[in-house]
Amino acid sequence: MPPQIHHAITSLVAGTILIATMPVSATANTRFERGSEVYSQQCAACHQAQGQGIPGSFPPQKGHTAELYNATDGIGGRQYLGHVLQYGLTGSIEVEGTTYNGNMPAWGGALTDQQIADVLNYVLTAFGNEQRLAGEFQPYTAEEIKAIASQNLSGKDVYQLRQAVLGQSTAPSRDDSTAQSAPELSLKKAIRDPLYVAVQNSGIVRALPSKQGWPGVAGAHYDALSPDGSRLMVSGFKTGNVYVLDTANGDVMASVAIGEVAQGVKISPDGRYGLAVAPTQGDVAVIDMNTLELVKKIPVGKVPHNLIYSADGEFAYVTLQGEGALAVVNMQTLEKQHQIPTPGLETPHNVDISANGQRLWLRDFTGNVGVMDLASETMLKTFKVGSGHGGIDVVPGGQYVATGAISASAVTLIDPESLEIVKNVDVGVGPHGVRASRDGRFIYASVTADNQIAVIDSQSLKVVRRQPVDGKFPFWIAVPGNP
């Protein structure tokens, strides 16, 4: 039996995949440990530490991955699993009687060929999977994954491969491109202020409407603007670095190492500090935005993910995905002041604050939103929204709160006064980052599987433009005037 794996969770997304080989030799043991580390850091948040998944949101790896590996139709299960890791999976699947309508992101580009091979080797020999395999398991190699990576496939293409591997019908998937859409606006009208899109798997920031692509930001994940709009802070999911870019030309001004993985970033309202989350270490890194140097690392708790400042910049509220809580950081002392539980949200993920500074809006990892009253530090209400995780934005003007759902296809709009869901706007598969224009007229969503920015008119509540990002896996959006 392989050793038990009890590692802290971080993030990943929906689908079906993963990993490794029995530690019967030093080489196999090393391979297993490498795969376990990748799984712990990138996969366990969705598929869970013991591979059990989250029913209805993220399918299990225990049992199901071995079943897929044993399949012999189509390209065969072994090849299929490599394709899922490399290109993602988009479409409705059923596992053990439970339906998953979601989007597994592509990990090619975010992980190396060796890391993909290691994590596949791990999953296929952990969780009791090796006992379910037909025949002796031959570990994946980096060379095998590299050969798979030579194709140009989408998650929808891989879904068709899945159907063939399982001997199921390959009915065409629903075309989301015209769902709830109005006549398309011009790019100039739809994006009137600069929009900065972190395109994770291409390692670039795409500036719109200019369409400039700024390289040098490997694993571009979260991004945030300085108050004057002159600097862009970008987290490197793949590198654990934080990059600071000059928005006048896209030049990388600095690269600061903060940990194994870098997640949420924000620049303080006065522009003095940039904060960046290092989930594996449980820290928030403080970067001086004048010297562009690391000032301090603040321990905040288990698996921090993202943050928002109070309107006056006195505090920063950090989501603790591993504790079901928020850490409150005093920006004068640069110390954690206290912690606030988030009942009803076990995995708080992303966060925004109301214009009056009285309420926090929280998005969790598994399809829920909560609103908290800061004065009493109590949760007022929780909402069931689209599956998986996503961004959340209090739209300027206060008409809506918008949230994405990376494992679904809609942006959910909530009335912040009545605390009722107004509408789910179909934007395409895998919307994650959500930010509105400074005047609140347009809501922008990064559609990860379709590699587009969907533009929602906040008056008609229809998609009025779909703008390609010319890259893979647009994850987050930074907008002037709406931090």
N, C-alpha and C positions, 0 to 999 in steps of 0.2 A: 504494500500500500504506500502511496506517496505521503510525505509528511503533511500535517495540517497547515493550512495557510490562514494566519490571523493578522492581516495587514490593515492599516487604515485605508479608508476609501477616499478616492478623489473622483474625477469625472470622465465621462465617455458618453455614449448615446445608444440608441436602440438598435436592434437587429438580431444577429445570430452569428456566433463565431467561436474562436479562440484555441487552444494551446498544449503541451509539452511532453517530456519523457521521464520515465522512472529513473531515479538516481542510483543506477546499478554500477556506475563507474564515476571516476572523477569528472570526466567530460560531461556525462549525462547529468551529474549533480549540479555542475556549473550551469548547464543549459536550463535545468529546472529552476534554479535560483534566479537566473536572469529573467526567465519568463514570468516567474512569480512576482518579481519586482515590477515589471511592465504592467501585469494584470492589476496589481495593487494600486498603482499610480493612475492608470488610465481606464481601467475597465470595471473595477469593483464597485464604483459608485452606482453604476446602472445595473450590472449583472450580479452584484453582491459578492461578498468575500468568499462565500462557500458555493458560488455559482448557481444559487437558487433563483436569481432574478427577482423582479417585482411584478406580480401578476397584473396583466393589463397594460403595463407600461414598458417593461424590459424583459425579454424572454430569458429563460434559464439556460445556462451553459451545461449544467449537470444533466447528463443523459441525452439531451437533445443534440449537442454538438457531436457526440459519438454516433448518434443515429444518422446525422447528415454525412459524416465522414464515411460511413459504411455504404451510402447510396452509390449505385453503379450506373444509373441512367444519365443521359446528357453528357456533360463533361466529367462527371464523377464527383463524389463528395469531396475528395481531397483537393482537387483543383477549385471546386466551388468555394470552399472555406477560405482559400487564399484570395479569391476574387472578392469575397465579402470584406475582408480586412483592407484590401487595396483600394476598392472602389465604392464601398458602402452598399447599402441595401435599402430600396425604397419601394414600399408596397405592403399590402395587408397579408399577414401570415398567421397561421394557427399552430400553436404548440401545446400539446397535451390538453386539447379542448379549449384553450384560451386564445382569443384573437388579439393580435397586436397590430394596430394601424399606425405604422410609424416609419421612421427614417433612421437607419444606422449610418452614421457619417463615414466617409472614406478616411482611412488612416494612412494611406500612401502619401508621403510627403510630410506628414506629422510624425510618423515613426520611421526608423530606418528599416531596410530590408531585413537586417538581422533581428531587430526588435519584433517585427511582425512574425518572423519564423519562430522566435523564442516564445512569444505569447501563444501562438498556435500550438506549439509543442507542449506548453504548460497546461492549457485547457484540456487538451486531448488525453492527458495522463493524470490530471487532477480530478477531484470530485467523484472518484469512482469510474471515470469515463474509460480508462484504459481496459478495464475488465469487460467493457461493452464493445470494444473494437473487434472487428472481424480480422483475424490474422495478426501477425506481428507488426507493430507500429514502427515505421521508418520516419525519423524526425525530419521536419522541414528544414531546408537550408536557405541561407540568404540568396544563393544563386537561383533557387527555384522561385522565390518570391520576386526576384528581379526580372525573371522571364515573364511572370504574370503581369508585372507592371508595365510591360511594353505596349499594352493595348490602350485604347482610348474609350473607356466605358463609363457609364453613369450608374447610379444606384438602381435606376429603373431597368437598365440592361441586365444587371445582376439578378434582379427579381425574376426576369424571364429565364435566366439560367437556373435559378432555384426551382421554378416550376418544372423545367425539363428534368432536372436531377431527381426530383421526387415523383416524376411520372404523372404530373398534374397538367391540366389544360393551361394554355398560355393565352388566356383572353386578354385583349389589350387593356392596359390600365387607363383609369379616368384621366382625361386631359384637363388639367387645372388652369390652363392658360387663359381661359375666358370666363372663369367662374367669378361672378359678382364684379365684373369689370365694366367700366364706362368707356366711352371713346377716349383713346389714348391722348394724353397731354404731351406737348413737346417737352424735351429734356429741360430746356431753359425755364419753362413755366412750372414744371414739377419740382425742380431742385433749384431754388433761387439763391440760396446761400451754399457755401462749400459744404460738402458731405465727405467724411473720411471713413472708408470701409476697410476694416481689418480682414484681409483675405487669407485665411489661415494656411491652407494647404499649398498656396502659391507663394507664401512668404513675402507678400507685398501689402502696401496700403494703396487702395484705389481712391483717388480724389475725383469727386464729381461736382459739377458737371464737366470739368475740364477733361476727364478720362485719363489723367496722368496716373502712371503706375510707379510707385516708389518702392524700390527693392531694399534689401539689407535688413529685413525684419523677419528672420526665420520663425515660422510658426505664429505669425501675427494673430493675436487672439482678442484681447480687449484693448480698446483705445479710448483716450480722453483728451480733451483740449484744455489749454490754459485759458484763463478768463479773457485775455486779450486776443485769443485765437492764433497766436504766433507760434506756439509749440504744441506738438502732439506727442503724448505719452502712449507707448504701445507695449503690451506684455508679450513675451516670446514663449508660447506654450511649449515649444520643442526644446528651447535652450535654457529656460529659467532666467533669461535676461530681460531687462526692461530697457527699451529704446526711447530716446527722445529725438524727435524729428523737427526740423525747421519747416513750417508750413508754407514758407515763401517759395521753397524749391525742392522739398522732400529730402534734403540731406540729413543723414543720421549724425546728430550732434554728440550723442553719447550712447554707450551701451553699458548697463550696470547689472552685474550678476547679483541675484537675490536668493537663489535656491535652486532646487531640482526642477520645479515647475513654477511658472509665473501665471497668476490669474488676474483678478480685477485690479484696475488702476484708476486713480482719480487725482486731480490737481486741486489744491485748496482754493477757496474763493478769493484769497488775497494773492494767489500765485506763488506763495513762498515755498510750499512743500508739495511734492508728489508722493502719494502713498501707493504701494504695490503689494499685493497679497502673495505670500509664499505658503501654500497650503500644507505641504509635506512637513515643513518646519514649524507650522503653527504661528507664523510671524506676519507682521505687516512691516515692510521695509519703508523707511523714510528717506526720500531723496531731496536734497537741496536743489531747487529749480534754477538757482543762480549759478552755483558752482557745478551742478550736475554730478554731484558725488553722493554716495551713500552716507547718511548721517547716523542712522540708528536702525536696529531691528527691534520691534515691540512684540513681545509674546502676547498673543490674544486668546488662544484656545485651540480646540481641535478642528482641523480642516476649515480654516477661514476661506472665503471665496471672493466676495466683492464688498464694496463699501459705498457710502454716501456721506457727505458732510451736512451738518446742520447749516441753516441759511446764513448764520453769522460766522461760520467756520470754527466755532469754539470746540465742537465735538465731531468725531467721525464714528459712524455706526457701521460695524463690520459683521457680515453674516458668518455664523459658525455652523457650517453644514454638518459637522460631526458632533455637535452638541445640542442642536435644536434651540439656538440662542443667538443673541447679538452681543458683541463686545462693544463697549463704549470707550473710545479713546479720547483723552483730554489733549487737545492740540497745543496747549500751552506747555504742559509738562512732558508731552509725548510719552504718556504712560496709559495703560489700561486702567480705567476708573472703576468700572463695574460691568456686570453682565445682566442681560434681560432675557428671560425665557420667551420662546415663541410657541406657546401651546397651540396645537392643531397643525403646526408646520415643523415636522421633525428634521427636515433638511433645508433650512433657509439658504437660498442660493444667490439671488440678485435682489436689489433693493433700490427704492427711490423715495423721495420725501415730498410732501405736499408744499405748495407755494407758501403757505403761512407757517410752515415748519412744525405743525401740530401733529401730523400723522406720518407714519412710515408705511409704505406699501412694499410687501415682500412677496417674492416668487420663489417657490421651493423647487426641488429637483424632480418631483414626481407628479406634477400636474395640479398644483394648488397655489392660490394666492391668498394672502392675509393682509388685513389692515390693522395697524396698531396705533392706539392713542399714546403719544409720548409722555404727556403729563402724568397719566396714571400707570403707564407701562403695561397696559392690558390690550389683548387682542379683541378688536370689536367684532370681526367677522372673518370667516374663511370662505373661499369660493373654490369649486372644482372647475378647472379650465382644461386646456388641451394637455395631452400626455407628454411626459418628459419635462425637461427644464427649458427656460427661456429668459429673455430680458423682460424688464418692466419699466414703464415710463409714465410719470404723471404729466399729461399733455399740457403744455403752457396754455393758460386761459382757464384751466380747471374743468373743462367739459368732460374729459374722459381720463381713465387710466388704461393703458394698453399693455398687453403682455403677449409674448410669442409662445411657441410650443414646438421644440425641435423634433419631437416624435409625432407631430400631427401636421396639419396644413392650414391652420387658421390663426389669425390674431384676434384675441378676445378683447372687447371694449367694455369697460365697467364704468358706471356712473358713480363718481366719488361722493355724491351727496346722498343719493338713495341707497347706495351700496348694493346695486343690482346690476347683473350683466345685461348690457344693451344689445350686443350683437357679436357674432363670430364671423369675421370677414375672411373668406377663403383667399389665400395669397399664393399658394403653391406649397411644395413639400419641404418641411423642416425650417419654419421661421424661428430665428433665435433672437438676434439683436433687434430692439425696437426703440426708435427715437423719433420725436416729432420736431418739426421746424420751430424756430423760435416764436413764431406767431401762432402756432398750434394748428395751422391750416392743413398741413400734410403730415401724415404719419408714415415713417419709413421702416420697412422690415427687411432684414437680411435673410433671404430664402436660401438655406444652405445647400439643399439638394438640387435646386434649379439654377444656382449660381447667379442669382439676380437680386436686385433691390426692388421690392414691391412698394409702390407709392399709393397710400390710401388717402382719399379726400375726406377730411373729417366732417364735411357738411353732407355729402351724399353717402358716405360710408361705403364707397366702392373703390376698387383698384383702378387708378387712372393712368398708371404707367408701370411697366416692368422693364427695368434697366439692367442689362447684362453687366457683370463686373469684369468680364474677360479674365477670369481666374477661377480657382476652385475653393469652395467652402467659405463664402463670406460669413463671418461670425458676428461681428459687432460694428456699431456705427457711432461715430462722434459727430455732433452737430453744434455749430456756434450758438450760444445763447441758451442751450438746454443741456447742462452738464448731467 
